[in-house]
Amino acid sequence: MLSIPTAEEARKQVDEMQSALGQKKQAEVAEAIKEAIDKMETNCFISGTLPKALVKTLEANGYKVETGGRYNECDTYISW
């Protein structure tokens, strides 16, 4: 028989996955910014999109965050 989680359990699992993804993306962004600074650049690219909370945090800290792409791919451009 197929076991279906309750809505509360499903929501909790999604929240945990989003949190883990957010932490992973945050570390990826921090590393990309550090590498750009080391190269004396004022922007960097991140493959894929960022969680909304991370975008809001970056923008609150003065970064410009743009998302776009082509051929069904999406990238994030961060500048300062």
MODELLER restraints for C-alpha pairs under 7 A, 6 or more apart:
rsr = mdl.restraints
at = mdl.atoms
rsr.add(forms.Gaussian(group=physical.xy_distance, feature=features.Distance(at['CA:22:A'], at['CA:51:A']), mean=6.15, stdev=0.5))
rsr.add(forms.Gaussian(group=physical.xy_distance, feature=features.Distance(at['CA:25:A'], at['CA:50:A']), mean=6.72, stdev=0.5))
rsr.add(forms.Gaussian(group=physical.xy_distance, feature=features.Distance(at['CA:26:A'], at['CA:54:A']), mean=6.96, stdev=0.5))
rsr.add(forms.Gaussian(group=physical.xy_distance, feature=features.Distance(at['CA:29:A'], at['CA:46:A']), mean=6.98, stdev=0.5))
rsr.add(forms.Gaussian(group=physical.xy_distance, feature=features.Distance(at['CA:32:A'], at['CA:44:A']), mean=6.26, stdev=0.5))
rsr.add(forms.Gaussian(group=physical.xy_distance, feature=features.Distance(at['CA:33:A'], at['CA:44:A']), mean=6.34, stdev=0.5))
rsr.add(forms.Gaussian(group=physical.xy_distance, feature=features.Distance(at['CA:36:A'], at['CA:42:A']), mean=6.68, stdev=0.5))
rsr.add(forms.Gaussian(group=physical.xy_distance, feature=features.Distance(at['CA:36:A'], at['CA:43:A']), mean=6.48, stdev=0.5))
rsr.add(forms.Gaussian(group=physical.xy_distance, feature=features.Distance(at['CA:36:A'], at['CA:44:A']), mean=6.16, stdev=0.5))
rsr.add(forms.Gaussian(group=physical.xy_distance, feature=features.Distance(at['CA:42:A'], at['CA:79:A']), mean=5.73, stdev=0.5))
rsr.add(forms.Gaussian(group=physical.xy_distance, feature=features.Distance(at['CA:42:A'], at['CA:80:A']), mean=5.53, stdev=0.5))
rsr.add(forms.Gaussian(group=physical.xy_distance, feature=features.Distance(at['CA:43:A'], at['CA:78:A']), mean=5.44, stdev=0.5))
rsr.add(forms.Gaussian(group=physical.xy_distance, feature=features.Distance(at['CA:43:A'], at['CA:79:A']), mean=4.05, stdev=0.5))
rsr.add(forms.Gaussian(group=physical.xy_distance, feature=features.Distance(at['CA:43:A'], at['CA:80:A']), mean=6.28, stdev=0.5))
rsr.add(forms.Gaussian(group=physical.xy_distance, feature=features.Distance(at['CA:44:A'], at['CA:77:A']), mean=5.95, stdev=0.5))
rsr.add(forms.Gaussian(group=physical.xy_distance, feature=features.Distance(at['CA:44:A'], at['CA:78:A']), mean=5.37, stdev=0.5))
rsr.add(forms.Gaussian(group=physical.xy_distance, feature=features.Distance(at['CA:44:A'], at['CA:79:A']), mean=6.49, stdev=0.5))
rsr.add(forms.Gaussian(group=physical.xy_distance, feature=features.Distance(at['CA:45:A'], at['CA:75:A']), mean=6.90, stdev=0.5))
rsr.add(forms.Gaussian(group=physical.xy_distance, feature=features.Distance(at['CA:45:A'], at['CA:76:A']), mean=5.64, stdev=0.5))
rsr.add(forms.Gaussian(group=physical.xy_distance, feature=features.Distance(at['CA:45:A'], at['CA:77:A']), mean=4.63, stdev=0.5))
rsr.add(forms.Gaussian(group=physical.xy_distance, feature=features.Distance(at['CA:45:A'], at['CA:78:A']), mean=6.23, stdev=0.5))
rsr.add(forms.Gaussian(group=physical.xy_distance, feature=features.Distance(at['CA:46:A'], at['CA:75:A']), mean=5.83, stdev=0.5))
rsr.add(forms.Gaussian(group=physical.xy_distance, feature=features.Distance(at['CA:46:A'], at['CA:76:A']), mean=5.01, stdev=0.5))
rsr.add(forms.Gaussian(group=physical.xy_distance, feature=features.Distance(at['CA:46:A'], at['CA:77:A']), mean=6.46, stdev=0.5))
rsr.add(forms.Gaussian(group=physical.xy_distance, feature=features.Distance(at['CA:47:A'], at['CA:74:A']), mean=6.96, stdev=0.5))
rsr.add(forms.Gaussian(group=physical.xy_distance, feature=features.Distance(at['CA:47:A'], at['CA:75:A']), mean=4.69, stdev=0.5))
rsr.add(forms.Gaussian(group=physical.xy_distance, feature=features.Distance(at['CA:47:A'], at['CA:76:A']), mean=6.30, stdev=0.5))
rsr.add(forms.Gaussian(group=physical.xy_distance, feature=features.Distance(at['CA:48:A'], at['CA:74:A']), mean=5.06, stdev=0.5))
rsr.add(forms.Gaussian(group=physical.xy_distance, feature=features.Distance(at['CA:48:A'], at['CA:75:A']), mean=4.49, stdev=0.5))
rsr.add(forms.Gaussian(group=physical.xy_distance, feature=features.Distance(at['CA:48:A'], at['CA:76:A']), mean=6.21, stdev=0.5))
rsr.add(forms.Gaussian(group=physical.xy_distance, feature=features.Distance(at['CA:49:A'], at['CA:67:A']), mean=6.81, stdev=0.5))
rsr.add(forms.Gaussian(group=physical.xy_distance, feature=features.Distance(at['CA:49:A'], at['CA:74:A']), mean=6.44, stdev=0.5))
rsr.add(forms.Gaussian(group=physical.xy_distance, feature=features.Distance(at['CA:49:A'], at['CA:75:A']), mean=5.94, stdev=0.5))
rsr.add(forms.Gaussian(group=physical.xy_distance, feature=features.Distance(at['CA:49:A'], at['CA:76:A']), mean=5.74, stdev=0.5))
rsr.add(forms.Gaussian(group=physical.xy_distance, feature=features.Distance(at['CA:55:A'], at['CA:65:A']), mean=6.71, stdev=0.5))
rsr.add(forms.Gaussian(group=physical.xy_distance, feature=features.Distance(at['CA:59:A'], at['CA:65:A']), mean=6.86, stdev=0.5))
rsr.add(forms.Gaussian(group=physical.xy_distance, feature=features.Distance(at['CA:62:A'], at['CA:80:A']), mean=6.88, stdev=0.5))
rsr.add(forms.Gaussian(group=physical.xy_distance, feature=features.Distance(at['CA:63:A'], at['CA:78:A']), mean=6.56, stdev=0.5))
rsr.add(forms.Gaussian(group=physical.xy_distance, feature=features.Distance(at['CA:63:A'], at['CA:79:A']), mean=5.77, stdev=0.5))
rsr.add(forms.Gaussian(group=physical.xy_distance, feature=features.Distance(at['CA:63:A'], at['CA:80:A']), mean=5.00, stdev=0.5))
rsr.add(forms.Gaussian(group=physical.xy_distance, feature=features.Distance(at['CA:64:A'], at['CA:78:A']), mean=5.64, stdev=0.5))
rsr.add(forms.Gaussian(group=physical.xy_distance, feature=features.Distance(at['CA:64:A'], at['CA:79:A']), mean=5.19, stdev=0.5))
rsr.add(forms.Gaussian(group=physical.xy_distance, feature=features.Distance(at['CA:64:A'], at['CA:80:A']), mean=6.27, stdev=0.5))
rsr.add(forms.Gaussian(group=physical.xy_distance, feature=features.Distance(at['CA:65:A'], at['CA:76:A']), mean=6.88, stdev=0.5))
rsr.add(forms.Gaussian(group=physical.xy_distance, feature=features.Distance(at['CA:65:A'], at['CA:77:A']), mean=5.80, stdev=0.5))
rsr.add(forms.Gaussian(group=physical.xy_distance, feature=features.Distance(at['CA:65:A'], at['CA:78:A']), mean=4.69, stdev=0.5))
rsr.add(forms.Gaussian(group=physical.xy_distance, feature=features.Distance(at['CA:65:A'], at['CA:79:A']), mean=6.70, stdev=0.5))
rsr.add(forms.Gaussian(group=physical.xy_distance, feature=features.Distance(at['CA:66:A'], at['CA:76:A']), mean=5.68, stdev=0.5))
rsr.add(forms.Gaussian(group=physical.xy_distance, feature=features.Distance(at['CA:66:A'], at['CA:77:A']), mean=5.11, stdev=0.5))
rsr.add(forms.Gaussian(group=physical.xy_distance, feature=features.Distance(at['CA:66:A'], at['CA:78:A']), mean=6.51, stdev=0.5))
rsr.add(forms.Gaussian(group=physical.xy_distance, feature=features.Distance(at['CA:67:A'], at['CA:74:A']), mean=6.83, stdev=0.5))
rsr.add(forms.Gaussian(group=physical.xy_distance, feature=features.Distance(at['CA:67:A'], at['CA:75:A']), mean=5.72, stdev=0.5))
rsr.add(forms.Gaussian(group=physical.xy_distance, feature=features.Distance(at['CA:67:A'], at['CA:76:A']), mean=4.44, stdev=0.5))
rsr.add(forms.Gaussian(group=physical.xy_distance, feature=features.Distance(at['CA:67:A'], at['CA:77:A']), mean=6.18, stdev=0.5))
rsr.add(forms.Gaussian(group=physical.xy_distance, feature=features.Distance(at['CA:68:A'], at['CA:74:A']), mean=5.36, stdev=0.5))
rsr.add(forms.Gaussian(group=physical.xy_distance, feature=features.Distance(at['CA:68:A'], at['CA:75:A']), mean=5.54, stdev=0.5))
rsr.add(forms.Gaussian(group=physical.xy_distance, feature=features.Distance(at['CA:68:A'], at['CA:76:A']), mean=6.51, stdev=0.5))
rsr.add(forms.Gaussian(group=physical.xy_distance, feature=features.Distance(at['CA:69:A'], at['CA:75:A']), mean=5.62, stdev=0.5))
